[in-house]
């Protein structure tokens, strides 16, 4: 419910990115972002970051941020009230699981998705492609991810605030505020 209450973000000259790979983190996303920090240094005054790393990579990723121009980034192993961070974010860097896609739609957030390549039936890639093809997301395959590519994707979005706004509007169309009610109705019909 909280995700649907998130208002569209007012664009400014500062952007906030939320990065996560699920509750356990995602090593590929974590280390690509750590590598991207160097290329993002020219944007240090325009960019703030919240990054959920998961427990395994927390110290290494925190150390990378502390050694960069983004030493004030909010780095945590786990974020219990993730919807609060969605509300602050201009866009999200994430996996493409069903729950994440539902959250992005409900919150109306633009995203850069890095689908988990080992997900059953490659469903995360299919989810990310659907959102990308609709205009709600950009996608980088994990096999193609590098710090330079991730920095280029971030820089590209920041350079086009109108694109972020358009992506948010499309993402919001994927939100289903009546999903629980519709599911209950379907169950009753059985």
C-alpha positions in Angstrom: 0.0 0.0 0.0 2.8 2.4 0.9 4.3 2.2 -2.6 1.0 3.4 -4.2 1.2 6.5 -1.9 4.5 7.6 -3.3 4.0 10.9 -5.3 5.9 11.6 -8.5 9.2 13.1 -7.8 9.8 16.8 -8.6 12.8 17.1 -10.8 15.8 19.1 -9.6 19.4 19.5 -10.4 20.2 16.7 -7.9 19.4 13.1 -8.4 19.1 10.3 -5.9 19.6 6.7 -6.9 18.4 3.7 -5.0 20.5 0.6 -5.7 19.6 -2.9 -4.5 19.8 -6.5 -5.7 17.1 -8.0 -3.4 17.3 -8.6 0.3 20.6 -10.6 0.0 22.2 -8.1 -2.3 23.7 -8.8 -5.8 27.4 -9.2 -6.2 27.4 -8.2 -9.9 25.4 -5.0 -9.2 27.5 -4.2 -6.1 30.9 -4.4 -7.8 29.8 -2.8 -11.1 28.6 0.1 -9.1 31.8 0.3 -7.1 33.7 0.3 -10.4 31.3 3.0 -11.8 32.1 5.5 -9.0 35.3 6.6 -10.6 33.4 7.5 -13.9 30.6 9.2 -11.9 33.0 11.6 -10.0 32.1 14.6 -12.3 28.5 14.2 -11.0 29.4 14.0 -7.3 27.7 17.4 -6.6 24.5 16.3 -8.5 24.1 12.8 -7.3 23.3 11.1 -4.0 23.1 7.3 -3.5 21.4 4.8 -1.2 22.8 1.3 -1.8 21.6 -1.9 -0.2 24.5 -4.4 -0.6 23.4 -7.5 1.3 25.7 -8.7 4.1 28.4 -10.5 2.1 29.7 -7.5 0.2 28.9 -4.7 2.6 32.4 -4.0 3.9 34.0 -4.1 0.4 31.4 -1.8 -1.1 31.3 0.6 1.8 35.1 0.9 1.5 34.8 1.6 -2.2 32.3 4.4 -1.5 34.4 5.9 1.3 37.4 6.1 -1.1 35.4 7.9 -3.7 33.7 11.3 -4.2 30.5 9.6 -2.9 31.8 9.0 0.7 28.5 10.4 2.0 26.4 7.7 0.3 24.0 5.7 2.5 25.4 2.1 2.3 23.6 -0.5 4.2 23.5 -4.3 4.2 19.7 -4.3 4.4 17.0 -1.6 4.3 13.9 -2.8 6.2 11.5 0.1 5.1 12.5 0.1 1.4 9.4 2.1 0.3 10.9 5.1 2.2 14.0 4.8 0.0 11.8 4.4 -3.2 10.1 7.7 -2.3 13.5 9.5 -2.2 14.8 8.0 -5.4 14.7 9.6 -8.8 15.5 6.2 -10.3 16.4 2.7 -9.1 19.1 0.2 -10.1 17.9 -3.3 -9.4 17.2 -6.9 -10.4 14.0 -7.7 -12.3 12.1 -10.2 -10.1 8.4 -10.1 -9.8 8.3 -8.3 -6.5 10.7 -5.6 -7.6 8.7 -5.1 -10.8 5.5 -4.8 -8.8 7.2 -2.3 -6.4 8.5 -0.2 -9.4 5.1 -0.1 -10.9 3.3 0.8 -7.6 5.9 3.5 -6.8 6.1 4.7 -10.4 9.9 4.7 -10.6 12.2 4.7 -13.5 14.9 2.0 -13.4 18.0 0.4 -14.8 17.4 -3.3 -14.5 20.1 -5.9 -14.4 18.2 -9.3 -14.5 19.5 -12.3 -12.7 20.7 -14.6 -15.4 20.1 -17.8 -13.4 16.4 -17.0 -12.7 14.0 -19.8 -13.6 13.0 -19.8 -17.3 15.0 -16.5 -17.6 11.9 -14.7 -16.2 13.9 -11.8 -14.9 15.2 -11.0 -18.4 11.7 -11.2 -19.8 10.4 -8.9 -17.0 13.1 -6.4 -17.7 12.5 -6.6 -21.5 8.8 -5.9 -21.0 9.5 -2.8 -18.9 12.2 -1.6 -21.2 10.1 -2.1 -24.3 7.2 -0.2 -22.7 9.6 2.7 -21.8 9.7 2.3 -18.0 13.2 0.9 -17.7 16.6 0.5 -19.2 18.2 -2.9 -19.1 21.8 -4.1 -18.9 22.4 -7.8 -19.0 24.7 -9.1 -16.3 27.0 -10.7 -18.9 27.5 -7.2 -20.3 27.7 -5.2 -17.1 30.8 -3.1 -16.3 31.4 -0.1 -14.2 31.8 2.0 -17.4 28.5 0.7 -18.9 26.6 1.3 -15.6 28.1 4.8 -15.2 27.1 5.6 -18.9 23.6 4.4 -18.2 23.3 6.5 -15.0 24.9 9.6 -16.7 22.5 9.2 -19.7 19.4 9.3 -17.4 20.7 12.2 -15.4 21.3 14.2 -18.6 17.7 13.7 -19.6 15.3 14.5 -16.7 12.3 14.5 -19.0 13.1 10.9 -19.9 13.1 10.0 -16.2 9.7 11.6 -15.8 8.3 9.8 -18.9 9.7 6.5 -17.6 8.0 7.1 -14.2 4.6 7.7 -15.9 5.0 4.4 -17.9 6.1 2.5 -14.8 3.1 3.7 -12.8 0.8 2.1 -15.5 2.2 -1.3 -14.4 1.0 -0.7 -10.9 -2.1 -2.6 -9.8 -3.6 -1.0 -6.7 -6.6 -3.3 -6.9 -4.5 -6.5 -7.3 -5.5 -8.0 -3.9 -9.2 -7.3 -4.5 -9.1 -8.7 -8.0 -7.3 -11.8 -6.8 -9.9 -12.4 -4.0 -12.7 -12.0 -6.6 -11.0 -14.6 -8.8 -10.7 -17.0 -5.9 -14.3 -16.6 -5.0 -15.3 -17.4 -8.6 -13.6 -20.7 -8.3 
